[in-house]
Amino acid sequence: MEKLLTTGDVIDWLGGNAAVAEKMGVKPKTVWHWRDSGVFPSNTYVALTEALNSIGKTAPTSLWAMKSLSEEPAA
């Protein structure tokens, strides 16, 4: 699976701001904030990772400000 490294990459692969906003039940402006801040809210982790898995993509937990023992630290 290809790993997406930024919130922008995740949003783009999931169809863009409007599509992600609709899937997540939020306003597109909220998704723009996620893109600009570089971090998703933790309560979106399951839904977004499931959506990514369905298209053969993954993203590091750091995009949700979470740590994983299985991920390498950023250089």
LUMMITOR-689316 format. One line per field, with one value per atom (N, C-alpha, C, O): x, y, z; atom name; residue in one letter. Coordinates in Angstrom, 1 decimal, padded with zeros to 4 digits. Layout:
% residues N
xx	X	...
yy	Y	...
zz	Z	...
mike	CA	...
keti	A	...
//
This chain:
% residues 75
xx	000.8	000.0	000.9	001.9	000.5	001.2	000.8	-000.3	001.9	001.7	001.6	002.5	000.5	000.4	001.0	000.7	001.7	002.5	002.0	002.5	001.0	000.4	-001.1	-001.7	-001.7	-003.1	-003.7	-004.7	-002.9	-003.3	-003.4	-004.3	-002.4	-002.4	-003.6	-004.3	-003.9	-005.0	-006.3	-007.1	-006.5	-007.7	-007.9	-008.9	-006.8	-006.8	-007.2	-008.0	-006.6	-006.8	-008.3	-008.8	-008.9	-010.2	-011.3	-012.4	-010.8	-011.8	-011.8	-012.6	-011.0	-010.9	-011.7	-012.4	-011.6	-012.2	-013.7	-014.2	-014.5	-015.9	-016.3	-017.2	-015.6	-015.9	-015.6	-016.4	-014.5	-014.1	-015.1	-015.5	-015.4	-016.4	-017.7	-018.3	-018.2	-019.5	-019.3	-020.2	-018.2	-018.0	-017.9	-018.4	-017.3	-017.1	-018.2	-018.2	-019.1	-020.3	-019.8	-020.4	-018.9	-018.4	-018.4	-018.7	-018.2	-018.2	-016.9	-015.8	-016.9	-015.6	-014.6	-013.4	-015.0	-014.0	-013.2	-012.0	-013.9	-013.2	-012.1	-011.0	-012.4	-011.4	-010.3	-009.1	-010.5	-009.4	-008.5	-007.3	-009.1	-008.3	-007.4	-006.2	-007.9	-007.1	-006.0	-004.8	-006.2	-005.2	-004.1	-002.9	-004.6	-003.6	-002.8	-001.6	-003.5	-002.8	-001.9	-000.9	-002.1	-001.3	-001.7	-001.0	-002.8	-003.2	-004.7	-005.5	-005.1	-006.6	-007.0	-006.1	-008.2	-008.7	-008.7	-008.9	-008.3	-008.2	-009.5	-009.5	-010.7	-011.9	-012.2	-013.3	-011.4	-011.5	-010.7	-010.7	-009.8	-008.8	-009.5	-009.0	-010.4	-011.0	-011.7	-011.4	-012.5	-013.2	-012.2	-012.4	-011.3	-010.3	-009.4	-009.1	-008.9	-008.1	-008.8	-008.3	-010.1	-010.9	-011.1	-011.0	-011.4	-011.5	-010.2	-010.3	-009.1	-007.8	-007.6	-007.1	-007.8	-007.6	-008.5	-008.0	-009.7	-010.5	-010.0	-010.4	-009.0	-008.4	-006.9	-006.1	-006.5	-005.1	-004.1	-002.9	-004.5	-003.5	-003.5	-004.4	-002.4	-002.3	-001.7	-001.3	-001.7	-001.2	-000.6	-001.1	000.5	001.0	000.1	-000.6	000.2	-000.7	-000.3	-001.1	000.9	001.3	000.4	000.3	-000.3	-001.3	-002.5	-003.2	-002.6	-003.7	-003.0	-003.7	-001.8	-001.0	-001.0	-001.0	-000.9	-000.8	000.6	001.1	001.1	002.3	002.1	001.1	002.9	002.8	004.2	005.2	004.3	005.6	006.1	007.3	005.2	005.6	006.1	006.6	005.9	006.3	007.7	008.0	008.5	009.8	009.7	008.8	010.5	010.5	010.9	011.6	010.3	010.7	012.1	012.7	012.8	014.2	014.4	015.6
yy	-001.2	000.0	001.2	001.3	002.2	003.5	004.3	004.5	004.9	005.7	007.2	007.7	007.9	009.3	010.1	009.7	011.1	011.7	013.0	013.5	013.6	014.9	014.8	014.0	015.8	015.8	016.2	015.7	017.1	017.4	016.2	016.1	015.4	014.1	013.3	012.8	013.1	012.3	012.9	012.2	014.2	014.9	014.7	014.4	015.0	014.9	013.5	013.3	012.5	011.1	010.7	009.8	011.3	011.0	011.8	011.8	012.6	013.3	014.8	015.5	015.4	016.8	017.3	016.5	018.6	019.1	018.9	018.4	019.1	019.0	017.5	017.2	016.6	015.2	014.7	014.0	015.1	014.7	015.3	014.7	016.6	017.2	016.5	016.3	016.1	015.3	014.0	013.6	013.3	012.0	012.1	011.2	013.2	013.4	014.1	014.3	014.7	015.4	016.8	017.2	017.4	018.7	019.7	019.3	021.0	022.0	021.9	021.6	022.2	022.3	023.2	022.9	024.2	025.1	024.4	024.6	023.4	022.6	021.8	021.6	021.2	020.4	021.2	020.8	022.5	023.4	023.6	023.7	023.7	023.9	022.7	022.8	021.5	020.3	020.3	019.9	020.7	020.8	021.8	021.5	023.0	024.0	023.7	024.0	023.1	022.8	021.6	021.5	020.7	019.5	018.4	017.4	018.6	017.6	017.4	018.3	016.1	015.8	015.6	015.3	015.9	015.6	014.1	013.3	013.7	012.2	011.5	010.3	012.2	011.5	011.1	010.5	011.5	011.2	010.0	009.5	009.5	008.5	007.2	006.8	006.7	005.4	005.6	004.8	006.6	006.8	007.1	006.5	008.0	008.3	007.2	006.9	006.4	005.3	004.2	003.5	004.0	003.0	003.5	002.6	004.7	005.3	005.1	004.8	005.4	005.2	003.7	003.4	002.8	001.4	000.9	000.1	001.5	001.1	001.4	000.9	002.4	002.7	002.3	002.8	001.5	001.0	002.0	001.9	002.9	003.9	003.8	003.3	004.3	004.4	005.8	006.5	006.2	007.4	007.2	006.4	007.9	007.8	008.3	009.3	007.7	008.2	009.6	010.3	010.0	011.4	012.4	013.6	012.1	013.1	013.3	014.2	012.5	012.6	013.0	012.9	013.4	013.8	012.6	012.8	011.4	010.2	009.5	009.7	008.8	008.0	006.6	006.0	005.9	004.5	003.9	004.4	002.8	002.2	001.5	001.3	001.2	000.6	001.5	001.1	002.8	003.8	004.4	004.6	004.6	005.2	006.7	007.4	007.2	008.6	009.5	009.0	010.7	011.6	012.0	012.1	012.1	012.5	013.9	014.4
zz	000.0	000.0	000.0	000.7	-000.7	-000.8	000.4	000.8	001.1	002.2	001.8	001.2	002.2	001.9	003.1	004.3	002.9	004.0	004.5	005.5	003.8	004.3	004.3	003.7	005.1	005.1	003.7	003.3	003.0	001.7	000.8	000.0	000.8	000.0	000.3	-000.6	001.6	002.0	001.5	000.9	001.7	001.2	-000.3	-000.8	-001.0	-002.5	-002.9	-003.8	-002.4	-002.8	-002.4	-003.1	-001.4	-001.0	-001.8	-001.4	-002.8	-003.6	-003.4	-004.1	-002.5	-002.4	-001.1	-000.5	-000.9	000.3	000.4	001.5	-000.7	-000.6	-000.4	000.4	-001.0	-000.9	000.6	001.2	001.1	002.5	003.5	004.4	003.2	004.1	004.2	005.3	003.0	003.0	003.7	004.5	003.4	004.1	005.6	006.3	006.1	007.5	008.2	009.4	007.4	008.0	008.6	009.6	007.9	008.4	007.2	006.1	007.4	006.4	005.6	006.2	004.4	003.6	004.2	004.1	004.9	005.6	006.6	006.9	007.3	008.3	007.7	008.2	006.5	005.8	005.3	005.4	004.9	004.5	005.8	005.6	006.9	008.1	008.4	008.7	008.2	008.4	007.4	007.8	006.2	005.1	005.5	005.5	006.0	006.3	007.6	007.7	008.6	009.8	009.8	010.5	008.8	008.7	009.6	009.7	010.3	011.3	011.3	011.2	011.3	011.4	012.9	013.7	013.2	014.6	014.8	013.9	016.0	016.3	016.1	015.8	016.2	016.1	014.6	014.3	013.7	012.3	011.9	010.7	012.8	012.4	011.8	010.7	012.5	012.0	010.6	009.7	010.5	009.2	008.1	007.0	008.3	007.2	006.9	005.7	007.9	007.5	006.8	006.0	007.2	006.5	005.0	004.1	004.8	003.4	002.6	001.5	003.3	002.6	002.3	001.2	003.2	003.0	001.8	001.0	001.6	000.5	-000.9	-001.9	-000.9	-002.2	-002.2	-003.1	-001.3	-001.3	-000.8	-001.2	000.1	000.6	002.1	002.8	002.7	004.2	004.5	003.6	005.8	006.2	007.6	008.4	008.0	009.3	010.4	010.1	011.5	012.6	013.1	013.7	012.7	013.1	012.4	012.9	011.3	010.8	011.6	011.4	012.7	013.7	015.0	016.1	015.0	016.2	017.2	018.4	016.6	017.5	017.1	016.1	018.1	017.9	017.7	018.3	017.0	016.8	017.0	016.5	017.7	017.9	016.6	016.4	015.7	014.5	013.4	012.3	013.6	012.6	012.9	014.1	011.9	012.1	012.5	012.0	013.4	013.7	012.5	011.7	012.5	011.4	011.5	012.6	010.3	010.3	010.5	010.6
mike	N	CA	C	O	N	CA	C	O	N	CA	C	O	N	CA	C	O	N	CA	C	O	N	CA	C	O	N	CA	C	O	N	CA	C	O	N	CA	C	O	N	CA	C	O	N	CA	C	O	N	CA	C	O	N	CA	C	O	N	CA	C	O	N	CA	C	O	N	CA	C	O	N	CA	C	O	N	CA	C	O	N	CA	C	O	N	CA	C	O	N	CA	C	O	N	CA	C	O	N	CA	C	O	N	CA	C	O	N	CA	C	O	N	CA	C	O	N	CA	C	O	N	CA	C	O	N	CA	C	O	N	CA	C	O	N	CA	C	O	N	CA	C	O	N	CA	C	O	N	CA	C	O	N	CA	C	O	N	CA	C	O	N	CA	C	O	N	CA	C	O	N	CA	C	O	N	CA	C	O	N	CA	C	O	N	CA	C	O	N	CA	C	O	N	CA	C	O	N	CA	C	O	N	CA	C	O	N	CA	C	O	N	CA	C	O	N	CA	C	O	N	CA	C	O	N	CA	C	O	N	CA	C	O	N	CA	C	O	N	CA	C	O	N	CA	C	O	N	CA	C	O	N	CA	C	O	N	CA	C	O	N	CA	C	O	N	CA	C	O	N	CA	C	O	N	CA	C	O	N	CA	C	O	N	CA	C	O	N	CA	C	O	N	CA	C	O	N	CA	C	O	N	CA	C	O	N	CA	C	O	N	CA	C	O	N	CA	C	O	N	CA	C	O	N	CA	C	O	N	CA	C	O	N	CA	C	O
keti	M	M	M	M	E	E	E	E	K	K	K	K	L	L	L	L	L	L	L	L	T	T	T	T	T	T	T	T	G	G	G	G	D	D	D	D	V	V	V	V	I	I	I	I	D	D	D	D	W	W	W	W	L	L	L	L	G	G	G	G	G	G	G	G	N	N	N	N	A	A	A	A	A	A	A	A	V	V	V	V	A	A	A	A	E	E	E	E	K	K	K	K	M	M	M	M	G	G	G	G	V	V	V	V	K	K	K	K	P	P	P	P	K	K	K	K	T	T	T	T	V	V	V	V	W	W	W	W	H	H	H	H	W	W	W	W	R	R	R	R	D	D	D	D	S	S	S	S	G	G	G	G	V	V	V	V	F	F	F	F	P	P	P	P	S	S	S	S	N	N	N	N	T	T	T	T	Y	Y	Y	Y	V	V	V	V	A	A	A	A	L	L	L	L	T	T	T	T	E	E	E	E	A	A	A	A	L	L	L	L	N	N	N	N	S	S	S	S	I	I	I	I	G	G	G	G	K	K	K	K	T	T	T	T	A	A	A	A	P	P	P	P	T	T	T	T	S	S	S	S	L	L	L	L	W	W	W	W	A	A	A	A	M	M	M	M	K	K	K	K	S	S	S	S	L	L	L	L	S	S	S	S	E	E	E	E	E	E	E	E	P	P	P	P	A	A	A	A	A	A	A	A
//
